[in-house]
Amino acid sequence: MSEDKLVVGMPISRRAFLEYGALGMAGLFLGSGLVLRAQGADPLASKPGPPVRGRKAKSVIQIWLWGGPSHLDTFDPKPGAGYDYCGPFNKPVATNVAGIEICQLLPLLAGMADKYALLRGMTHNNNGHETAAYMVQAGRKSDSGPVCPGLGALVSYFKGYNGGYTGMLPPYITVTSPQGRFSEAGFLGAKYKPFSTGGDPSRDPFAVEGIVSESITEERQKDRRVLLESLDGLAGSLKEDTVVRSVTANQRQAYDMILGSTGKAFALTEEKPATRDRYGRNKFGQSCLLARRLVERGVPFVTINHQGWDTHKKHFQAMNKKLPELDQGLSSLLLDLSSRGLLDSTIVWVSGEFGRTPKVQWEPPWDGGRGHYGKAFSALVAGGGFRGGTVVGKTDEHGETVVERPIYPWDLLGSMMELLDIDPSAKLMTPQGIEVAVSPLADHEIPAKETGGLLREIM
């Protein structure tokens, strides 16, 4: 048995103590794996990505409508299609851009349509949650090649760990839970997976996993740090040891995450009550506020995983709650990013994995539900170089088929990569030694008939 193997009941070697023991003490304070991630054990971490050509967009806030929102009931209303298609949402509201209407339950967003573009031609013809999510977030067909990283992991790779990012916060954060439909990092490995906050930002305190605890006060956290330092005599006597120095640096980083200025990013109580009210005192609204605070601190990629859009049953009852929350939180986010001078450098991307069946399923057991629909759906993009006040793509009178300017997931992701200055032709190496281009468009993996091209008309 190797002396460095840690076994309960067996003597612990010096190196095992240094590598595991001190980190274990830090584990009194961190339960999220941030310290271990800081070790950089991922073999790809030592392989720098290709140099970027100059920054445009610096950050992305992805609002992931988990389960798939109905395009007819959000950004592509069809009031003339009749009750079997639009249900009770038959009075779309005019926006502040002539000729553009959106769902009647989105009045705040209607007042700022000049700040975003609507992509009404989204399509991929896939109706499975996992496979469709992979297509939309990784920009890849689900039946081709190795499992590739999603856009968040790519941004973490090129703009984060290998792109000069020096922030103490992880470069890829999900609020509040992982998306769970596919492996976000793909073959890039664990280092490029997102840090998920857990908790509920509408609660005070916001208990971020491994950073803030509802049951432990800040004063008690400080007392624990003093205790740790007093017990850590062996590490102190070996302070010149390479492993000790690494562990000590990681502990300092961990404590800054807990007690220092870095951890304050999650302290929504620092915001004015009126600001928090404007975003909505609910999980989604406060998640949007948190996302703004994170990009203010330079985090390159933030995902808000907004669940509850898989509405097979009683769809309209669910929308009467979900849509006002989306309206309030997203409109406040766009307003704040714009007023703080951050919208030009921050892409806001709102989408689910697909749309929902345009024809309502009124019969039991659905009772007014909508099924999965990948043939036609919508997305919203704003900021970071995308021009607002525009609509790209068009569906037919029932919202069933894209009839003008199809937009495939790889078209959208390729456009965002260009705005982020990520070279689509850059090569990544899988652990099996296979070279994969960042974008499938770069290595002609996608047939010409299955791409509408980059979104040049709004870039």
Helices and strands as residue ranges (DSSP letters): H 14-16, I 17-21, H 22-26, H 34-38, G 43-46, E 59-65, G 79-81, H 83-86, E 93-94, E 101-102, H 107-110, G 113-115, E 116-122, H 129-138, H 151-155, I 156-161, E 172-175, G 186-188, G 190-192, E 195-196, H 218-231, H 233-237, H 242-259, G 263-266, G 268-270, H 273-279, H 283-296, E 301-306, H 315-339, G 343-345, E 346-351, E 355-356, E 372-373, E 377-382, E 390-392, E 394-395, E 402-404, H 409-419, E 427-429, E 435-437, G 448-450, G 456-458
